[in-house]
């Protein structure tokens, strides 16, 4: 297991014990987005040229009282190890475990055009009925689909896009 995965797993374990799993997940997502917007900040936190105490003071000034103490301490550990740039990997592992423990399924859908909220609600209802868990939809628009939908969940893919149907039709015509 990679170091970031181990860190994400450890933080998740602690957060569950303390009943703070949802709160810390939200904070990690916020911090991850913040770091994407400010990549130079990450370079500063990972910099071996800056004194450890100075880095801890930077984190305290920027996050103390704004995030949970466990989230702040986690950031300090990443900073000490010069691994702040791995925050997204830690977040992915944390979120995977959070979803697993809360029976949440992440479903990726791809369509040629944006889908209306009423259709999305129906899709979520059907998927929740089928899986017995909560569904988080991640939507993507890809005009090359032409029409239809591609659904990906738990490593499985249901491709009912027009592009796929045309490709299958072409293969069957060539093979006959």
Secondary structure as the mmCIF struct_conf table of DSSP 4:
data_model
#
loop_
_struct_conf.conf_type_id
_struct_conf.id
_struct_conf.beg_label_comp_id
_struct_conf.beg_label_asym_id
_struct_conf.beg_label_seq_id
_struct_conf.end_label_comp_id
_struct_conf.end_label_asym_id
_struct_conf.end_label_seq_id
HELX_RH_AL_P HELX_RH_AL_P1 UNK A 3 UNK A 17
TURN_TY1_P TURN_TY1_P1 UNK A 18 UNK A 19
HELX_RH_AL_P HELX_RH_AL_P2 UNK A 21 UNK A 37
HELX_RH_AL_P HELX_RH_AL_P3 UNK A 39 UNK A 46
TURN_TY1_P TURN_TY1_P2 UNK A 48 UNK A 49
BEND BEND1 UNK A 50 UNK A 50
HELX_RH_AL_P HELX_RH_AL_P4 UNK A 52 UNK A 63
STRN STRN1 UNK A 64 UNK A 64
TURN_TY1_P TURN_TY1_P3 UNK A 65 UNK A 66
STRN STRN2 UNK A 67 UNK A 67
HELX_RH_AL_P HELX_RH_AL_P5 UNK A 69 UNK A 80
TURN_TY1_P TURN_TY1_P4 UNK A 81 UNK A 82
HELX_RH_3T_P HELX_RH_3T_P1 UNK A 84 UNK A 86
HELX_RH_AL_P HELX_RH_AL_P6 UNK A 87 UNK A 101
TURN_TY1_P TURN_TY1_P5 UNK A 102 UNK A 103
STRN STRN3 UNK A 104 UNK A 111
BEND BEND2 UNK A 112 UNK A 113
HELX_LH_PP_P HELX_LH_PP_P1 UNK A 114 UNK A 116
HELX_RH_AL_P HELX_RH_AL_P7 UNK A 117 UNK A 131
BEND BEND3 UNK A 132 UNK A 133
STRN STRN4 UNK A 134 UNK A 141
HELX_RH_3T_P HELX_RH_3T_P2 UNK A 143 UNK A 145
BEND BEND4 UNK A 147 UNK A 148
STRN STRN5 UNK A 149 UNK A 153
TURN_TY1_P TURN_TY1_P6 UNK A 154 UNK A 155
STRN STRN6 UNK A 156 UNK A 159
HELX_RH_AL_P HELX_RH_AL_P8 UNK A 162 UNK A 175
#
